[in-house]
Amino acid sequence: MAVTSRRITATDAVLDRAPSVGQVSLTYRFDLVDGVSNKVIGTVHPSRESTPTLSHDTTRTVKRSLNNVLLTASESGDVDPLRDRVLLYMVLGDGREFPLGRYMFSSQVGARYTSGVPLAMNLVDEMFILDQETSSAFSATPAPFNLQLGGFPDVDSAVQALVRRFSPKDGVVITVQAEPSGLLSQSAWPAGTSGAKILQDLARDGGYFSPWFDHNGVLRFVRAFEPADEIPNVDLDADGHVVPGTISETSDLLAAPNRFVVISNLSGAAPVIGTYDVPDTAPHSIVNRGFVLSQTSQLQVVSSQQATQVARTIGITNTVFERTALSTTPDPRFDSYTVVKWRGSRWLGLAWDLELAAGGRMRHTLRKAYAT
């Protein structure tokens, strides 16, 4: 298969530093904005008594959290936790700025002193808005619908319709960017279901990775891809990237499935089955183990094409059996599902944590990719 890339990332003279350079010169800026009008209100300056940490984890529903943000008494009164948002930026020593997401307040603890009330606050990305209960039922195929005549044309339109429910007129605007799917969904959810849960199900039906809000605050849907077929976004084999002594490895290969099966459970429909086998190059593949370890899911898929695509998506997203954790200097090129070159192989980024302080490290969790 031809090697492709969804995010072409050029090398960078500062971020791809020389071996003789110990760390990157940078700072972080916390802009305060009105969450509805998007008007910039000012800048907050978290106290250095506590080091804020930015965490991004693709296995969570709300992928990003900004923790340990301590605001002094002189600034805490300027913040409206119910309405305001924080835009986080990494500012390099050469003046370039890289956005690191948009966050809303999720918790606050204050202690009253004569000087005022300093606040210890945690924040999350705006998936929190979608991770609320729907007030009415939602169907990906609203009546009237016919597979031949059409209805919602595909999963992408269902996603847009759901997001509009959480974007009232004159309210918060949520921007969605989705790679074309072309797949249908006949799933339906009762009132009270989390909007984020519906999005996760639609992402599965459309063959997408789990959706997330990216560095620019955009809700992203990316079709599941084989990392081994992608051009790496970041080359960790280059000198100076990985911090020595921070590497650890884990493996769950002994119990790992090597075949993923999806069977349609639509009532009255003809039998529909799709399968996906992990690549033969994987150490736990059918070829290498000599027998099949199958994982079967019953879902509301409408065609063998969709069943196969969904089986492939489940297989790719669940194949996390060879993992490595390591630390690097801060790098804003990492987002969700970043493809990394490491030790001559391609890996998929699953999670990272970034210390938002001078000299802070970035801790990554990567999983091994297998060539198709």
Wavefront OBJ file of the C-alpha trace (Angstrom):
o trace
v 0.000 0.000 0.000
v 1.231 3.489 -0.829
v 2.464 5.558 2.088
v 0.278 8.603 2.768
v -0.131 11.294 5.417
v -3.063 13.300 6.753
v -0.866 15.875 8.462
v 2.318 16.773 6.636
v 4.664 18.138 9.279
v 7.844 19.826 8.134
v 11.008 19.591 10.173
v 11.572 22.495 12.513
v 14.959 23.989 13.372
v 13.849 24.809 16.936
v 11.689 21.797 17.831
v 14.075 19.356 16.121
v 16.936 20.702 18.151
v 20.554 19.647 17.845
v 21.960 17.107 20.335
v 23.993 19.869 21.994
v 20.791 21.828 22.859
v 19.413 20.689 26.207
v 15.934 22.184 25.982
v 13.695 24.432 23.885
v 13.272 28.068 24.933
v 9.535 28.604 25.387
v 6.747 29.966 27.570
v 2.993 29.378 27.827
v 0.201 31.940 27.571
v -3.281 31.549 29.032
v -5.743 33.843 27.233
v -9.156 34.358 28.834
v -12.064 34.625 26.374
v -15.832 34.952 26.587
v -17.093 31.457 25.786
v -20.133 32.660 23.834
v -18.916 35.783 22.003
v -15.287 34.533 21.665
v -14.093 38.016 22.637
v -10.660 38.028 24.288
v -11.011 39.381 27.829
v -7.390 39.308 28.895
v -4.633 36.977 30.076
v -4.387 35.016 33.309
v -1.112 34.064 34.954
v -1.254 30.809 36.970
v 0.801 30.867 40.137
v 4.165 29.134 40.021
v 3.355 27.455 43.332
v 1.600 24.777 41.262
v 2.689 23.443 37.858
v -0.242 23.195 35.418
v -0.350 20.003 33.362
v -2.026 19.470 29.996
v -3.210 15.884 29.475
v -4.449 14.353 26.215
v -5.723 10.763 26.137
v -7.466 9.202 23.114
v -9.066 6.503 25.299
v -11.162 9.060 27.204
v -14.443 10.573 26.043
v -13.260 14.081 26.937
v -9.752 13.803 25.558
v -8.072 16.867 27.086
v -7.797 18.245 30.592
v -5.858 21.163 31.998
v -5.102 20.513 35.656
v -3.487 22.219 38.658
v -4.207 25.775 37.490
v -3.804 28.014 40.531
v -5.046 31.598 40.153
v -3.970 34.189 42.678
v -6.487 36.232 44.627
v -5.711 39.263 42.464
v -6.857 37.437 39.300
v -9.474 34.938 40.477
v -12.137 37.639 40.673
v -11.696 38.416 36.971
v -12.797 34.916 35.943
v -16.366 33.748 35.378
v -16.000 29.931 35.518
v -19.476 29.395 34.079
v -18.949 31.395 30.886
v -15.249 32.024 30.299
v -12.833 29.831 28.382
v -9.042 29.572 28.389
v -7.063 29.484 25.142
v -3.653 27.937 25.739
v -0.615 28.798 23.601
v 2.976 27.610 23.483
v 5.236 30.559 22.635
v 8.710 29.696 21.354
v 11.739 31.834 21.985
v 11.694 32.997 18.343
v 8.211 34.487 18.867
v 6.153 31.817 17.113
v 2.905 30.796 18.798
v 1.260 27.359 18.682
v -2.326 26.879 19.958
v -2.808 24.008 22.400
v -6.581 23.951 22.710
v -9.620 25.664 24.172
v -10.761 24.810 27.698
v -13.702 25.358 30.015
v -13.692 25.236 33.803
v -14.797 21.953 35.371
v -13.980 22.412 39.060
v -12.732 25.051 41.464
v -11.597 25.117 45.071
v -11.019 28.397 46.885
v -9.618 29.309 50.290
v -10.542 32.723 51.653
v -7.754 34.997 52.932
v -7.709 38.646 53.869
v -6.117 39.315 50.476
v -8.946 37.533 48.621
v -9.761 34.056 47.353
v -7.112 32.230 45.289
v -8.639 29.450 43.178
v -7.258 26.022 42.322
v -8.991 25.081 39.080
v -9.208 22.196 36.627
v -10.383 22.592 33.050
v -11.474 20.294 30.201
v -11.987 20.726 26.475
v -15.409 21.487 25.021
v -16.350 17.845 24.533
v -17.825 18.471 27.991
v -20.639 20.391 26.241
v -21.468 17.367 24.104
v -21.046 14.926 26.991
v -24.449 15.941 28.375
v -27.764 14.121 28.206
v -29.971 14.637 25.154
v -33.438 15.946 26.015
v -35.108 13.854 23.287
v -34.403 10.705 21.301
v -31.987 10.874 18.379
v -31.885 8.691 15.280
v -29.167 8.606 12.659
v -31.857 7.740 10.094
v -34.909 9.919 10.824
v -38.221 8.950 9.204
v -38.963 8.806 6.387
v -35.858 6.866 5.411
v -35.197 4.300 2.712
v -31.798 2.850 1.836
v -32.621 3.222 -1.850
v -34.310 6.636 -1.749
v -32.143 8.157 0.974
v -32.665 10.007 4.251
v -29.694 11.280 6.174
v -27.200 10.646 3.348
v -24.431 9.388 5.647
v -22.893 9.352 9.106
v -21.320 12.790 8.540
v -24.763 14.435 8.257
v -25.955 12.689 11.415
v -22.932 14.088 13.266
v -23.723 17.620 12.080
v -27.393 17.239 13.098
v -26.440 16.061 16.590
v -23.905 18.854 17.143
v -26.540 21.441 16.164
v -28.630 20.249 19.098
v -25.855 21.371 21.427
v -25.246 24.690 19.587
v -28.318 26.833 20.325
v -28.935 30.078 18.502
v -26.731 32.844 19.946
v -24.876 30.169 21.929
v -21.566 28.350 21.744
v -20.494 27.576 18.156
v -18.948 24.132 17.655
v -16.998 23.654 14.431
v -16.838 20.120 13.022
v -14.234 18.855 10.564
v -14.815 15.324 9.282
v -13.135 13.325 6.564
v -15.817 12.011 4.148
v -17.221 8.678 5.261
v -19.989 7.769 2.839
v -21.245 5.129 5.290
v -24.774 4.987 6.706
v -25.945 4.360 10.249
v -29.273 2.953 11.413
v -28.512 3.409 15.093
v -30.913 5.248 17.404
v -30.598 6.463 21.004
v -33.247 7.273 23.627
v -33.603 10.565 25.443
v -31.064 10.897 28.230
v -28.174 9.428 26.229
v -24.936 11.405 26.380
v -24.280 13.325 23.165
v -20.629 12.270 23.372
v -21.716 8.605 23.592
v -23.785 9.075 20.410
v -20.788 10.676 18.693
v -18.605 7.728 19.701
v -21.145 5.296 18.222
v -21.464 7.336 15.020
v -17.670 7.445 14.730
v -17.588 3.646 14.933
v -20.383 3.311 12.330
v -18.533 5.714 10.022
v -15.156 4.034 10.363
v -13.616 6.922 12.332
v -11.210 7.064 15.225
v -12.755 8.400 18.434
v -13.563 12.111 17.844
v -11.684 14.851 19.676
v -11.235 18.615 19.921
v -7.896 19.563 18.393
v -5.357 22.312 19.118
v -7.635 24.872 17.419
v -10.783 23.857 19.290
v -12.258 22.076 16.243
v -14.174 18.796 16.678
v -12.313 16.327 14.455
v -13.389 13.045 12.855
v -10.531 11.191 11.130
v -11.050 7.908 9.295
v -9.222 5.058 11.006
v -5.939 4.387 9.217
v -3.091 1.916 9.407
v -0.214 3.894 11.014
v 2.331 1.763 9.173
v 0.969 3.137 5.882
v 1.364 6.780 6.931
v 4.255 9.225 6.630
v 5.428 9.945 10.212
v 4.477 13.354 11.585
v 7.389 13.344 14.039
v 10.728 11.507 13.806
v 11.853 10.527 17.312
v 14.885 8.717 15.896
v 16.423 12.106 15.160
v 19.064 13.210 17.665
v 17.960 15.069 20.767
v 14.279 14.132 20.969
v 13.873 11.382 23.565
v 15.037 12.009 27.120
v 17.456 9.212 28.178
v 16.313 6.926 30.961
v 12.578 7.587 30.469
v 11.650 4.639 28.221
v 9.403 1.792 29.390
v 7.676 -0.961 27.395
v 4.595 -3.171 27.916
v 2.946 -5.946 25.873
v -0.387 -7.815 25.911
v 0.330 -9.943 22.835
v -0.397 -13.334 24.429
v -4.121 -12.633 24.723
v -4.491 -10.267 21.756
v -7.235 -11.015 19.173
v -6.002 -11.361 15.604
v -9.396 -11.379 13.884
v -12.215 -8.865 14.414
v -15.723 -9.759 13.237
v -18.784 -7.505 12.926
v -22.239 -9.043 12.474
v -25.355 -6.990 11.730
v -28.112 -7.269 14.346
v -30.724 -5.322 12.353
v -34.055 -7.150 12.609
v -35.362 -8.597 9.363
v -32.170 -7.843 7.455
v -30.207 -10.386 5.451
v -27.101 -11.693 7.258
v -24.259 -9.173 7.024
v -20.766 -10.055 8.219
v -17.453 -8.209 7.959
v -14.003 -9.304 9.140
v -10.602 -7.734 9.649
v -7.392 -9.666 10.300
v -4.388 -7.936 11.813
v -1.460 -7.666 9.356
v 0.692 -10.766 8.916
v 3.714 -8.779 10.117
v 2.178 -8.457 13.592
v 3.708 -10.943 16.051
v 0.221 -12.105 17.144
v -1.175 -12.479 13.585
v -2.922 -15.636 12.404
v 0.133 -16.496 10.299
v 2.542 -16.144 13.209
v 0.398 -17.811 15.895
v -1.044 -20.496 13.646
v -4.610 -20.131 14.922
v -7.433 -17.573 15.159
v -8.262 -15.508 18.246
v -11.520 -13.834 17.295
v -13.393 -10.855 18.800
v -17.003 -10.477 17.585
v -19.274 -7.421 17.793
v -22.983 -7.272 16.912
v -23.842 -3.840 15.539
v -26.448 -2.135 13.376
v -24.507 -2.131 10.122
v -26.385 -2.004 6.827
v -23.987 -3.592 4.333
v -21.031 -5.937 4.087
v -18.899 -2.936 3.080
v -19.783 -1.132 6.295
v -19.366 -4.298 8.386
v -15.874 -4.765 6.988
v -14.984 -1.103 7.512
v -16.257 -1.118 11.097
v -14.420 -4.388 11.832
v -11.260 -2.759 10.487
v -11.827 0.331 12.638
v -12.326 -1.768 15.771
v -9.223 -3.791 14.950
v -7.041 -0.741 14.355
v -8.246 1.123 17.441
v -8.061 -1.948 19.691
v -4.621 -3.086 18.562
v -2.691 -1.516 21.440
v -0.773 -4.581 22.460
v 2.833 -3.383 22.105
v 3.252 -0.044 23.842
v 6.108 2.190 24.834
v 6.165 5.223 27.109
v 8.870 7.856 26.819
v 9.555 11.516 27.508
v 10.583 14.275 25.113
v 10.958 18.009 25.241
v 7.665 19.898 24.603
v 6.446 19.603 21.014
v 3.179 21.198 19.767
v 3.121 18.927 16.707
v 1.618 16.125 18.799
v -2.180 15.928 18.733
v -4.497 12.889 18.534
v -3.308 9.890 16.530
v 0.079 11.372 15.669
v 2.204 8.955 13.647
v 5.708 8.680 15.094
v 8.909 7.126 13.825
v 10.733 5.444 16.695
v 13.479 2.831 16.579
v 13.020 2.416 12.849
v 9.298 1.563 13.109
v 6.060 3.542 12.984
v 4.010 4.059 16.126
v 0.640 5.704 16.827
v 0.374 8.286 19.583
v -2.335 7.345 22.103
v -1.758 9.838 24.904
v 0.568 12.536 26.195
v 1.032 14.759 29.242
v 2.779 18.114 29.110
v 4.180 20.044 32.079
v 3.436 23.719 31.428
v 6.580 25.130 32.970
v 10.101 26.038 31.908
v 12.113 22.843 31.513
v 8.964 20.716 31.691
v 8.809 17.386 29.907
v 6.245 15.798 27.601
v 5.383 12.179 28.419
v 4.019 10.020 25.571
v 2.268 6.663 25.236
v 2.751 5.060 21.803
v 1.577 1.772 20.307
v 3.385 -0.258 17.676
v 2.155 -0.253 14.063
v 2.389 -3.293 11.809
v 3.022 -3.080 8.073
v 0.212 -4.288 5.814
l 1 2 3 4 5 6 7 8 9 10 11 12 13 14 15 16 17 18 19 20 21 22 23 24 25 26 27 28 29 30 31 32 33 34 35 36 37 38 39 40 41 42 43 44 45 46 47 48 49 50 51 52 53 54 55 56 57 58 59 60 61 62 63 64 65 66 67 68 69 70 71 72 73 74 75 76 77 78 79 80 81 82 83 84 85 86 87 88 89 90 91 92 93 94 95 96 97 98 99 100 101 102 103 104 105 106 107 108 109 110 111 112 113 114 115 116 117 118 119 120 121 122 123 124 125 126 127 128 129 130 131 132 133 134 135 136 137 138 139 140 141 142 143 144 145 146 147 148 149 150 151 152 153 154 155 156 157 158 159 160 161 162 163 164 165 166 167 168 169 170 171 172 173 174 175 176 177 178 179 180 181 182 183 184 185 186 187 188 189 190 191 192 193 194 195 196 197 198 199 200 201 202 203 204 205 206 207 208 209 210 211 212 213 214 215 216 217 218 219 220 221 222 223 224 225 226 227 228 229 230 231 232 233 234 235 236 237 238 239 240 241 242 243 244 245 246 247 248 249 250 251 252 253 254 255 256 257 258 259 260 261 262 263 264 265 266 267 268 269 270 271 272 273 274 275 276 277 278 279 280 281 282 283 284 285 286 287 288 289 290 291 292 293 294 295 296 297 298 299 300 301 302 303 304 305 306 307 308 309 310 311 312 313 314 315 316 317 318 319 320 321 322 323 324 325 326 327 328 329 330 331 332 333 334 335 336 337 338 339 340 341 342 343 344 345 346 347 348 349 350 351 352 353 354 355 356 357 358 359 360 361 362 363 364 365 366 367 368 369 370 371 372
